[in-house]
Amino acid sequence: MDQQPPGDRSASGSGVPTPTCYRHPDRGTGISCTRCERPICPECMVSASVGFQCPDCVREGSGTGHHPAASRPRTLAGGSVAADPRLVTKILLGINLAVFLLVTIRPALVNDLTLLGRWDPAPMLVPATGVAEGEWYRLVTSMFLHQEVVHIAFNMLGLWWLGGQLEAALGRSRYLALYLLSGLAGSALTYLLAAPGEGSLGASGAVYGLFGATAVLMRRMNYDLRPVLVLLALNLVFTFTWGGIAWEAHVGGLIAGVAIAIAMVHAPRERRTAVQAGTCALVLLVSLGLIVVRTMALT
């Protein structure tokens, strides 16, 4: 009588083929590797965080039962640990300083880059300008624009002091998203509430986002919140008592920074990336919604 190949044997005479271990073809099994999905017998099964893996996949995962990437160190928010935890902060500082030097050399650039809702010049002279006229770039360029030494000094000190800690805790991409979205939210709220012809500039919206994120991070790590809360309270007092300060940018950046940071450090591990990306997308959509509403009102 002919013998059937091991892979063609039936279970309980039902006629349904039973898978066999890829390393031991004479052994039927109902277990598969959770990574490569090849069938494995009890002798070949290696326990993993979820299910079992085959010996080959375990070796590829450096003996841990996980993919090699899973063995790499991660930040609190799930980002990759970088050799230089302040690289993005240094780049942002460099951009702000470069723009400051540029406008020092060519002061007329301030009029082209500042956040301006809508400015209608005298008839027959030059066309109207501002975000409402299609100059959307002003919402971003104003985030890197400073005119006075004191202004840029305070903002860059805040960026360096807060940014390095957050970049190390969140990872580069998450930290950059926090900074840019906080700055954009500050610009959007300023555009919505400020007078159309009132110009606004500075990185304060993004820096206030870092303030809010720092408070959330320290609370998450059970650190003493009093120093950062006192500093934040003092800055808010200056925001609402000194003249010439765009409080809308500060408030908008602060709210966005808190919301994004909560998603970054409190998201469930199994859905962390989805929650973080979704929150960033929501902040972006709200900011764009405010911009669209204001544009419709001004045009």
URKA-V530017 format. One line per field, one symbol per residue. ss: DSSP state (h for helix, s for strand, l for the rest). A space follows every 50 residues. Layout:
ss->???
This chain:
ss->lllllhhhlsllllllsllslllllllslllsllllllsllllllsslll lsslhhhhhhlllllllhhhhllslllllsllllllhhhhhhhhhhhhhh hhhhhlllhhhhhlslllslllllllllslhhhllllhhhhhhhllllhh hhhhhhhhhhhhhhhhhhhhlhhhhhhhhhhhhhhhhhhhhhhlllllls lllhhhhhhhhhhhhhhhhhlllllhhhhhhhhhhhhhhhhlllllhhhh hhhhhhhhhhhhhhhhllhhhhhhhhhhhhhhhhhhhhhhhhhhhhhhl
